[in-house]
Amino acid sequence: MTQATIYHNPRCSKSRETLALLEQQGCDITLVEYLKTPPTAEVIGDILAKLGISARELMRTKEAEYQALELADTSLTERQLIEAMVNTPKLIERPIVLANQSAAIGRPPENVLAIL
């Protein structure tokens, strides 16, 4: 049975669909409601490394908080962007699934099948 961790927002349809897909695949699921229990900077750094993307690529740039915090500023470092996600987890793209030492963003939900 595949162990999978999902960083989940139950109000998000894609997150709910991805969770249902993991359940259909028979995964042993650890559910993290990241808005209630935000990941640490170290966890986000690990997720970014597994995804092979930059911090900015993991951010929801259309959120009002992204604009309010002026995160479009290209002089901001990876560390500053990661800290913004730690402090404002709503900025983190969702859902993120970790399994088999890999990560995938469930947009669309079928993306996670590649790491199971």
C-alpha positions in Angstrom: 0.0 0.0 0.0 1.4 3.4 -1.0 1.9 5.9 1.8 0.7 9.4 0.6 0.6 12.7 2.4 -1.8 15.3 1.0 -1.7 19.0 1.8 -5.4 19.5 1.6 -7.9 22.3 1.7 -11.4 20.7 2.1 -13.0 23.8 0.6 -11.1 23.3 -2.7 -12.8 21.1 -5.3 -9.4 20.0 -6.8 -8.2 19.1 -3.4 -11.3 17.0 -2.7 -11.0 15.3 -6.1 -7.3 14.5 -5.5 -8.1 13.1 -2.0 -10.9 10.9 -3.6 -8.4 9.7 -6.2 -5.9 8.7 -3.5 -8.6 6.8 -1.7 -9.6 5.0 -4.9 -6.0 4.0 -5.4 -6.0 2.4 -2.0 -3.3 4.7 -0.5 -2.6 5.0 3.2 -3.3 8.7 3.5 -1.9 11.3 5.9 -4.1 14.3 5.6 -2.7 17.7 6.4 -5.1 20.7 6.4 -2.3 23.1 5.7 -4.5 26.2 6.4 -4.8 24.9 10.0 -1.4 23.4 10.3 1.0 25.3 7.9 4.1 23.5 6.8 7.4 24.8 8.1 10.0 26.5 5.9 12.0 23.3 5.9 9.0 21.2 4.7 8.2 23.7 2.0 11.9 23.6 0.9 11.7 19.8 0.7 8.5 20.0 -1.3 10.0 22.5 -3.7 13.0 20.2 -4.2 10.8 17.2 -4.9 8.7 19.2 -7.3 11.8 20.7 -9.0 10.2 24.2 -9.0 10.9 27.6 -7.5 9.0 29.0 -4.5 7.2 31.5 -6.8 5.9 28.6 -8.9 4.3 27.1 -5.8 2.4 30.4 -5.0 -1.1 31.3 -5.8 -0.4 34.6 -7.4 -4.0 35.6 -7.9 -4.7 35.6 -4.2 -5.3 39.1 -2.7 -2.6 38.4 -0.1 0.0 38.0 -2.9 -0.7 41.5 -4.1 -1.1 43.0 -0.6 2.3 41.5 0.5 3.9 42.8 -2.8 5.2 39.3 -3.5 5.5 40.0 -7.3 8.7 41.9 -6.4 11.4 40.0 -8.3 14.0 41.1 -5.9 12.5 38.8 -3.2 14.6 35.7 -2.4 13.5 32.1 -2.3 13.8 32.3 1.5 11.5 35.4 1.6 8.9 33.7 -0.6 9.0 30.5 1.5 8.5 32.6 4.7 5.6 34.3 3.1 4.0 30.9 2.4 4.7 29.8 6.0 3.1 32.9 7.4 0.2 33.0 4.9 -0.5 29.4 3.9 -3.4 30.5 1.7 -0.6 31.4 -0.8 0.4 27.7 -1.3 -0.9 26.0 -4.4 -3.0 23.1 -3.6 -3.3 20.2 -3.3 0.2 18.8 -2.9 0.8 15.1 -2.6 3.9 13.4 -1.4 4.5 9.7 -2.1 7.5 7.5 -2.9 10.0 10.3 -2.2 8.3 12.4 -4.9 5.8 15.2 -5.0 3.0 16.3 -7.3 0.5 19.1 -7.5 -3.0 17.8 -8.0 -4.0 20.2 -10.8 -5.5 18.2 -12.4 -5.9 15.5 -9.8 -4.6 12.9 -12.2 -1.1 14.5 -11.9 -0.6 12.6 -8.7 -0.9 9.2 -10.4 2.6 9.6 -11.7 4.1 9.4 -8.2 2.0 6.5 -6.8 
